[in-house]
């Protein structure tokens, strides 16, 4: 048996009846695109979270002041703040921070923080793998 989708071709007493399954195939393709968006979102969130976590270790800098870090950053804080949205109707992926916190300030370089641009650089480094499949939007909320 072949793996081709059933086209619904029926022959009854000299008449040929064709039933199209284009809607089923279209739905399947849309679900595969959405699954790919979710997987890429998880992948980028994981890599960007690891880079942001490693950028936290070391020297704290705000403006012209540099101090060694005394506290520790719990990795769950990054994972809760950094998120992705795989939208079904638009068939696209948005990656960003949920709220305006110091993660966002470091990403954008606001409030005298040096600009890290971890999320942006991660997307631009990894975009060769999936930019041919679909469009990827960076969304900083």
C-alpha positions as CSV (number, residue, x, y, z in Angstrom):
1,X,0.0,0.0,0.0
2,X,1.2,3.5,-0.7
3,X,1.4,6.4,1.8
4,X,-0.5,8.8,-0.5
5,X,-3.6,10.3,0.9
6,X,-6.9,8.7,-0.2
7,X,-8.2,10.8,-3.0
8,X,-11.7,9.3,-2.7
9,X,-11.9,8.0,-6.2
10,X,-14.9,5.6,-6.5
11,X,-16.1,3.8,-9.6
12,X,-19.7,2.6,-9.6
13,X,-21.3,1.0,-12.7
14,X,-19.5,3.1,-15.2
15,X,-19.7,6.4,-13.3
16,X,-16.6,7.9,-11.6
17,X,-17.1,9.8,-8.4
18,X,-14.3,11.9,-7.0
19,X,-14.3,13.1,-3.4
20,X,-11.7,15.6,-2.6
21,X,-9.8,15.5,0.7
22,X,-8.1,18.9,0.3
23,X,-9.6,20.2,3.5
24,X,-8.1,17.3,5.5
25,X,-4.7,17.8,4.0
26,X,-4.8,21.5,4.5
27,X,-5.7,21.0,8.2
28,X,-2.9,18.5,8.6
29,X,-0.4,20.9,7.0
30,X,-1.6,23.7,9.3
31,X,-1.2,21.5,12.4
32,X,2.4,20.5,11.3
33,X,3.3,24.2,10.9
34,X,1.9,25.0,14.4
35,X,3.8,22.0,15.8
36,X,7.0,23.3,14.2
37,X,6.4,26.8,15.6
38,X,6.0,25.3,19.1
39,X,9.2,23.3,18.8
40,X,11.2,26.3,17.5
41,X,9.8,28.5,20.3
42,X,10.8,26.0,23.0
43,X,14.3,25.7,21.4
44,X,14.9,29.4,21.2
45,X,13.5,30.0,24.7
46,X,15.8,27.4,26.1
47,X,18.9,28.7,24.4
48,X,18.1,32.4,25.2
49,X,17.4,31.5,28.8
50,X,20.7,29.7,29.2
51,X,22.5,32.7,27.7
52,X,20.7,35.2,29.9
53,X,21.4,33.0,33.0
54,X,25.1,32.8,32.1
55,X,25.2,36.6,31.5
56,X,23.9,37.1,35.0
57,X,26.9,35.5,36.6
58,X,29.9,37.8,37.3
59,X,29.8,41.5,37.5
60,X,26.7,43.6,38.0
61,X,26.7,46.8,36.0
62,X,24.2,49.6,36.0
63,X,25.4,52.8,34.5
64,X,29.0,53.4,35.4
65,X,29.0,51.3,38.6
66,X,30.3,47.7,38.6
67,X,29.9,45.4,41.5
68,X,30.3,41.7,42.0
69,X,27.0,39.8,42.3
70,X,26.0,38.8,45.8
71,X,22.7,37.1,45.1
72,X,21.8,34.2,42.9
73,X,19.4,34.0,40.1
74,X,17.0,31.1,40.1
75,X,16.6,29.7,36.6
76,X,12.9,29.4,36.9
77,X,12.6,33.2,37.0
78,X,14.0,33.4,33.5
79,X,11.8,30.6,32.2
80,X,8.7,32.2,33.6
81,X,9.5,35.6,32.1
82,X,10.7,34.5,28.7
83,X,8.0,33.0,26.6
84,X,6.8,32.2,23.1
85,X,3.4,32.4,21.4
86,X,2.7,30.1,18.5
87,X,-0.4,31.6,17.0
88,X,-2.7,29.2,15.1
89,X,-4.7,31.6,13.0
90,X,-1.7,33.7,11.8
91,X,0.6,30.6,11.5
92,X,3.5,32.5,13.1
93,X,5.7,32.6,16.2
94,X,6.3,35.4,18.6
95,X,9.0,35.2,21.2
96,X,9.5,37.7,24.0
97,X,9.3,38.7,27.6
98,X,5.9,38.5,29.4
99,X,6.2,41.8,31.3
100,X,8.5,44.8,31.5
101,X,11.0,43.7,34.1
102,X,14.8,44.0,34.4
103,X,15.1,41.1,31.9
104,X,13.5,43.4,29.3
105,X,15.6,46.3,30.4
106,X,18.8,44.3,29.9
107,X,17.5,43.1,26.5
108,X,16.8,46.6,25.3
109,X,19.4,48.5,27.3
110,X,16.9,50.6,29.3
111,X,17.4,52.2,32.7
112,X,21.2,52.5,32.4
113,X,21.6,48.7,31.9
114,X,24.1,47.7,29.2
115,X,22.3,46.2,26.2
116,X,22.6,42.5,26.1
117,X,20.2,41.7,23.2
118,X,20.4,38.0,24.2
119,X,17.0,37.1,22.6
120,X,17.7,39.1,19.4
121,X,21.2,37.6,18.9
122,X,19.9,34.1,19.6
123,X,17.2,34.4,16.9
124,X,19.6,35.9,14.4
125,X,22.2,33.2,15.1
126,X,19.8,30.3,14.8
127,X,17.5,31.7,12.0
128,X,19.3,29.9,9.2
129,X,17.8,26.6,10.5
130,X,14.2,27.6,10.2
131,X,13.8,30.9,8.3
132,X,13.1,29.0,5.1
133,X,10.1,27.3,6.7
134,X,8.2,30.3,7.9
135,X,8.5,33.9,9.1
136,X,9.6,34.5,12.7
137,X,8.7,37.7,14.5
138,X,10.5,39.0,17.5
139,X,7.9,40.5,20.0
140,X,9.0,42.4,23.1
141,X,5.9,43.0,25.1
